[in-house]
Amino acid sequence: MGMNDPTHPVHRTICGESGVWARVGSFMASLKIEARRERKRNWTIRISLDPAATENHHLSHQHPPQFAYETDGSSPLEEQAATTDHSLFTSKDISSMEGEGECSDNPFTSVMTLTKMRVPHVPQRYVLPPSQRPTLTLDLTANLPIVDLSTLHHASQRSLTLDTIQGACKELGFFQVVNHGIPLPVIHDALAAATEFFNLSLEEKMTLLSDNVHNPVRYGTSLNHASDKVHYWRDFIKHYSHPISDWIHLWPSNPPSYKDKMGNYAKAVQVLHKQLMEAILETLGLNFGNLQKEIEEGNQLMAINCYPACPEPDLTLGMPPHSDYGTLTVLLQSGPGLQLQDNKKKWLSVPFVEGALLVQLGDQIEVMSNGQYKSVVHQVTLSAENKRLSIASLHSLPINKKIGPAPELVDEQHPVSYNEFSFRDFLDYISSNDIADKRFIDSIKKSV
């Protein structure tokens, strides 16, 4: 009688209606990841059970399981437990019982899968070197201004609001906005659509899996699961969104309401982006009309991120330190977790404000301003208790549009500090470089 036979007593114990697959799943997940990392293709799980557990079809503290595994003939690694009966699982058995569409030859493992399996520890591929690990209880909080965008429409208040935006762009490259014109139901629907997507089966999501950064729609994990040296505790779906009529047919068809809910939010954020760009260019003394066509015809990439609760959030990150490539990123988030780096290289917690949207300056604004405004380094930390969702709307000028310092902002005292670049240049860069090692904008700075 084989292990996949539903009448097998150990199969019933592990996989039955009152079975304990979730309890032993964490060991299996860690093993599969380690076997893949070591490029071991043939491996065996040995689960040893007390006969009483087999008879009663359950495990307990009185009947603990013993785990051991062998890979390609290596010595088994065992966990201590008193047992008497021995049964074997092979890699094929485990894959079929998981029902998650993964096999030992596929290096892809989503963090949602790991979370569902209740892994007790962060698998080794996610563990950062000690010097790169986050501080989760920071003493300092970023003092980000909260800008009421409705005041831009009142002549008596517009000047003061622009001064606030200018100060934020110079000092931190971040600010929060309220009264931004996006109705709360649209925001709630977008977060609900994100939740529904990530709750789909892995098999469903895998139809969109890609490690090609040029693909208009792609599902993935970490930054790029195929090439990352260290992995990050994030699953994502990314898709182009402007003009929405060009792209929405490529978006996920499931959940059924995804296109409507996420589409309504994407269109609203595109309008907000134009309003923000007009204000920011005004604070630089630049004419919005000179770039209006490029801004209206530019790119919008929606990056919908899921950061599940992490068993050891002090060992890893959801996203490594990086800056964004475009003009602006408008961020909707379900809770705290973002940190930014100030000009003294200190990490600051970004406060979470219910109903507010976070505005982040990108590399194109830093270059356009000739360094007056900053595209600030930020990272995503994790929680042991709570999942966090974020919807980042990343805006940039058209893909082949070269951007350099505005001539109005260049003189003898302020020489050109950056080489020109386009969004395509950025995509080519991240296709062959690890952004965790070097920021893209550092590659285009002129040497002094």
N, C-alpha and C positions, 0 to 999 in steps of 0.2 A: 504494500500500500504506500503510494508516494506522498510526499509532503503537501502536494497541491490537491490531494484528494480531500474534499470537504469532510469526509467521515473520519479522517485521521485524527486521533485524539489531540496531538500537539497542534495540528492545523486549527482545530476547533478552539483550543485554548488561546492561540494567538489571534486568530482572525474571526472567531465566532461572534454571535450577537452580543455576548457578554465577555468578549475577549479582551486582550490587553495589548493590541498592536500599538496603540498610542503610547503605552508605557515603555515598550522596548524600541519604539521607532526612533528615539533620539540616538540610541547607540548605533542603529542601522545607518542613520543619516550621516553621523560622524564618520563611520567606517567607509561608506561609499565615497564621501568627499576625499578622505585620506587615500583610498585606493586609487581614485582618479588622479589625485595630485602626484602620486608616485608612479602613475602610468601602469598600475597593476590591473590586468584585465581578467585574470582568473582568480576568484577568491571564494572562500567558503565561510559561512557563519555557523558557529556551533552554539546552540542554545540548550542549556541543561536545566531541566525542571524537576522539582520534587514530584514524585508520583502522585502525591495528594493534590497538587495543583492541577495535574493532568486530569485526574478523575473528576475534580469539581469544576474544571474549565475556568479557573481564575487564578490569579497570582495575588499574593499578599505579603506583608512583612514576614509572616511565618513561612512563606514559600517563595523566597526570592529566586529570580532567574540568574543563571550564570551565563555570561557571554564570552565567546572566544572567536578569533578569526584567523585564517591563514590566507596569505596572498602569494601565489606563485611558489608555493613550497616553503615560505618563510616560517619561522617559529610563531606559534599562536600567541596573541596578546590576550590575557584573561583578566576578568574582574573577579574578585573574591566573592564566593557564595557557596554555601553548603548544598550540594545536590547529589542525586544518585542516577537519574535517567538522562540519557544523551540523545539528541536528535540533530540533524543537519539541515541547514538552509544553504542553498547555493545562490550566487548572484542572480541567476534567472528566477529562482523562487521569490526572492525579495522584490525584484522588479515587478513581477506579476501581482504580488500582494499589495504593493503600494498603490497601484491603480492611478499613478500620477503621470504616466506617460514618459517616465525617465528610464534609461537603461545604463548599464555600466560603461557603455562606449560613448555616452553623451556627456560632455563636461558641464552641461548647463544644470545648475541647481538654483531654484528661486528661493529667496529668503522667506517668502510666504509658505513654501513647502516645509522649510526647516521649522518655522514657527508652529505650523499645524502638528508637526511631529514632536513638538515640545523638547527640542534639544536643550540639555541642561547647561551646555557650554558652547562658546563660540568656536566653530570649527577652525582649524589652524589657518586656512587660507584667508580668513578674515582678520587675523590678529596682527595689529600694527606693531612696528618696533616701539620700544618704550618711549623714545623721544617724540614720537608722532601721536601718542595716545592723548585723548582729550581730557581736559579738566571739567568735570560735570557740574561742580559747585563753584562757579566763578564768583569772586567778590565784586566784580565790576559789571555794571549793566550799561549798555550803550544808551546814551541820552539822545534818542532820535526824536526830532520834532514830528508832531502830528499835524499835518497840513489840512486845513479845511478848504477843499477845492472850490466850494461854492463862493468863497470870498474873491476868487479871481474874476468873478462877473460883476463885482462892485468896485467902481472907480476909487472910492475912498479907502478900500482895503487892499486892492490889488498890489500896490507898491510894497506894502509891509509883507504880504504873502510871498512875493517874489524874492524879497530879501531873505526870508526864512529858507526858501528853497535854495537860494544861492549859497547860504552858509552851510547847509547840509551837504550840498554837492562838493564844496571845497574841503570840508572837514572829514566826512565819513563816507560820502557816496551813497548814503541810504537815507530815506525818510519814509514815513507812513502817511497815508492819505485817507481821509474820511469825507463823507458827502461827495463821493466820487462818481455818482450817477449810475452805478450798477445796482439794481434792486436786490434786496436780500434773498428773495425767492430764487433768483437766477444763480446767486452764489451758492445757496444751499443745494440747488439741483446739480450744480457742477460737482460739488463734493460727494453728493449721493451717487452720481454717475461713476465717479472715480472708485468709490467703495464697491459698487456693483461689478465694475470691471475686474478689480483685483480679487474679488470673491469667486470669479469664474474658475472652472477647473483648469488645471495646468495644461491639459490637452487642448482646450479651447484657445488659451492664450498663446500656446506654442505655434499656432498657425501664423502668428505675426512676428515670431522670433527672428531677429537679424542682428548681426554685428557690423553691418555696413552703415556708417554714419551718414551716407548720402541717401539712404532709403527714405522716402517721404513718410512712411509709417513703420515703426518698429517697436517691438516689445523686447525687454531685456532685463538684466540684473546687473548690479554694480555699476561700473562705467561702461566697460566692454568685456563681457564675460570671457571672450575668446582670447584676450591678450593681457588682461590686468595681472600684474605681479601680485598685488594684494587686492582682495575683493572688498567691496563695501556693502553694507547692510541696506540695500535698496533694490526694489523692483520698480520698473517704470514702463510707461507707454508714451511714445513721442509721436507727434504728427504735425505736419505743416497745416496751417489754418487760414492763410490769407493769400489771395481772396478765397473765401470759404467754398465757393462754388467749384473751384478747381481741385479741391482736395477731399471734401467731405465724403465722397463716394468710396474713398480708400480707407476711411476710418473703420474701427471695429463695428461689425453688425450686431454684436452682442456685447452688453445687454441691449435690448431693443430700443430703449430710450436714450442710449448714449449719444447718438449723433445730435438729437434735438437739444438735450440738456447741455452738453459740452459745447455745441455749436452756438447756442445763445450766449453762453459766457464768453466764448472766443470773440464773437462779434462785438460785444460790449467792451471788452478789454482793448480791442483794436481802436475803438473810438477814444477811449481814455488815453491810450498811448499817444495819439495825435495831440490831444490837449496838453499832456505833460511835456511833450517835445517842444511845443510852441512856447510854453512857459520857460523851459530850461534854456532854449536858444535865446530868448529875450534877456535872460540874466547874463548871458555871455556877450550881449550886444550884437548878436547875429540876426540876420533877417530870415525869419521862418520861410518866407516865400521862396528863397533861393534853394531850399531843400524840400519844399512841400511835396513836389512830385515824387521824389525818391522815397520820402517817408510814407506817402500814401501807397506807393507801389512796392514797398519793402516786404521783407519776410516776417512771418509770425510763426514761431515754433512753440507748440504747447508741449511742455514736459510735465507729465502727471506722475508724481512720485509716491511710492508707498514705503514707509519706514516702519516695519512691524516692531513690536516690543522685542528687545534683545536681551538674552540672558546675562550677558556681560558687557554692558554699554561702555565701560571704562577701557575696554580693549580694542574697540573698533570705532568706525564712523559710518554715518549714512552717506556722506559725500566728503571727499578730501578737500583741503584748502584750495580754492580756485577763485578766479574772477570770471564774470560773464563776458561773452565776446561782442555783443551787439550794442545797440543804443541804450535801451532800457529793458529791464526785466520787471514785470509786475507779478508779485507773488501773493497767492492766496494760500493760507495754511490753516490747518485744523487745530494747531496747538504749538507750544514753544519747542525749540530745538535748534534754532539757527544761532550761530555765533559769527561775529565779524572781528577782523583784526585792525587795530588802530595804527596810527603812524609810528607808534613805539613798539610795534609787533606784539602787543598784548591782546589777548582774546577777550571780547566783551559779549555778554549775552544780549540777544536782541529780544526786547520785551514783546510778548504776544498781546495784541489789542483786538478784542472781538469786533468783527465788522470792518476793521481797517484792512487796507491792502498795502503791502510793502513795495516800495519802489527802489530798485537797485540800478545804479549807473553801470553801463558796460564799457568794454574797451573802446568801442567806436566813439563814445562821448569823451573819454580821456584823451584819445588821439585828436579828435576834432577841436577840443579846448586847448590843445598843446600842453597838456599836463596841469592846467588850472583846476580841473575837476578830476576826481579819482574813481577809477574802477576798483573797488575795494575787495580784498581777499575775504572769503567767508567759507564756512564749513557747516556740516549738519551733524549734530550729536543725537544720541539715541536715548530711549527710556527703557527701563526694565519692565515697566508696567503698561505703558500706553503706546498704541500705534499712532503714527503721525502721517497725515496726508498733506501734500502740497501740490499746487497747480501753478507752475511757472510759465508765464507767457513771455517768451523771449523774442524781442523785436530787433530787427536789423535792417539796414539799407539793402537794396536789391543785391542778389548773390554775387554779381560781377562788378558792382559799383566800388571803385577804389575810393577810400576815404583817407585823408591826411589832415594835418593841422590847418584850421581855417586861416587864410591869408591875413585876415583882420587881426589875428592874435599872434602874429609873428613879427618881430622887430629885432633890433640889435641886442636888446636886453633879453629878449625871449626868442632865441633861434629855434628853428625846426627841431623838435625832439624825437620825432617818430617817423618811420618810413610808412608809406601808404600801404594799405591792405584792404582786402575784400572779405566778405563772408566765405567765399569759396577758398580763399587762402587759409582761413581758419579751419575749415573742414579738412583740407589737405594736411594741415599741421597735426590735428588730433588723430588723423588716420595713421600717422607714423610716429607719434610722440605720446608720452604719458603726461597728462596735465598735472598729475600729482608730483612730477619731478620738476617741471618748469612751466610757468604760465606763458600762454601765447603772446601776450603783450610784451613780455620781457624779450621775446625774440625779434621784435620790430623796433625796439628803442635804439636810437642812435647813440653811439658811444660819445662820451664827453671828451 
